[in-house]
Amino acid sequence: MSAAATPEEYIGGLSESRKRDITYLHELIRQTVPGLAPTMEFQMLGYGKYHYRYPSGREGDWILVGLASNKQYISLYVTATNDDGYLAEQYAERLGKVSVGKSCIRFKKAADLDEKALQDLLREAAKHYRPVLETG
């Protein structure tokens, strides 16, 4: 768990090898979907905050894309869906040497990912993005 307040602080607190991978992925996300502003959310890097509301009435704010350095692997969350379900699951076969569950893509190092497939996934996810409107 990270107590970092900014993406730069989060990345700066990582080991050298993990810092390289997370920096690469952070820059790739920023270049591929520049409209998704980077933040620190839920103790990880977040890109594109949005508001959700379930039919039950439960609601809150979440991130469209999240990036987290864990002890054994890196997690990339892509929470966008379409009529067929989570986009991350739909791209699983194209993403490379990864494990995918719903919206979470897990891998050991950035080189395990197929960069083009990841960029395609991020661009498609961004099409579903509806930002949180700041008030007050």
N, C-alpha and C positions, 0 to 999 in steps of 0.2 A: 504494500500500500504506500502510495506517495502522498506527501504533504505539500508538494510543489504547488506554487500559486500560478505559475506561467508555463507555457510549453518549453521555453528555453531553460527554465529551472529544472523541469522534469528531465529533459534530455541531458542536461549537465550533471545530474546526479547518477547517471547510469555508468556501468563498467565500460571500458573502451570498446570492446567488441560489440556490445549491445548498443552503445551510443552510435556507432557507425551505421548499424542496421536501422535503428529508429530514426536517425537523422535522414538517411536515404528515403525511408518510407514517408516521413513527415514532408520532405521536399517534393516527393512524387505526388502525394495527395494535394499539396498546395498548388503545384503546377497543373495537375490534371483537372481539379475542380476548385478553382480559385474563389468561387462564390461561397464556399463553405468555410466560414471564418474559424480559425483555430482557437480553442479554449482549453481550460483545464476543467473537466467535469468528471465526477465520480472517481476521482483519483487516477485518471488517465487522460491522455490527449483526446480531445473531442473536436469534431468538425461538423458544423451545421446543427445548431440546436433547434428543436421543433417541439410543438405542443401536441400531445395526444389526448384523446378522450375515448374511453370504452363505452359500449352500450350500458354497462352496469353503473356508469356515472363516475368511475375512477378516472382520474386524469392527472397529468403532470408534464414535465418537460424532459426531453431526452436528446440524444445526439444521433445524427444520421450515420456518422462514421466515428468509430473509436479506435484508439491504438494504445495497447498496453504491453509493457515489458514484464513478463512473469518469470519466475525462477527457472522453469524448464523450457519455456517457449514464449513466442510473441503472439499476442491475440490482436486480431483486426476484426472489429465489429462493423457490419454493414446492415443496418436495421431496416432498410427499404424493402417494401413488398410490392407485388403486383397481383393480378388475379390468380396466378399460379403459386403464390407463396413467397418465401424469402428469396431475394435475388442471390444472396450468398450461396444458398443451396443449389440454385439453378446454374451457377458458374463453377461449382465444385470441381467438375471434371477438367475444366480448362485452367484452373489456378496453379497447378503444379503439385509439388510434394507438400500437401497440406491435409489437415483434418478439418471438416466442416460440420457444424451442428447449428441448424436454424440460421442465426445471423452471425455466428462466431467462426472465424477462420483462424486456425492455429498452425504455427510452423516454427521450426528451430531457428532459421535465419532468413533474411530477406532474399538471398539467392535461391531459396526453395520456391519462390513465387514466380509465376509467369507474368512479367511486367505488363505486357499488352493486355492479357486477360484481366488483370487487376485494374488497369486504366479503363477498360470497357465497362467493368462492373461499377467503378466509381462514377463514371459519366452517366450510366443508366440510373444509378441510385440518386444522383443529383437532380435528375428530371422529376423525381418524386418529392423533392424537398420543398417544404412550406415552412419558412422560418418563424420562430417565436417573435411576435410583435412586442417590442419593448413598450412599456407603459410607465407613466408617472415620471 
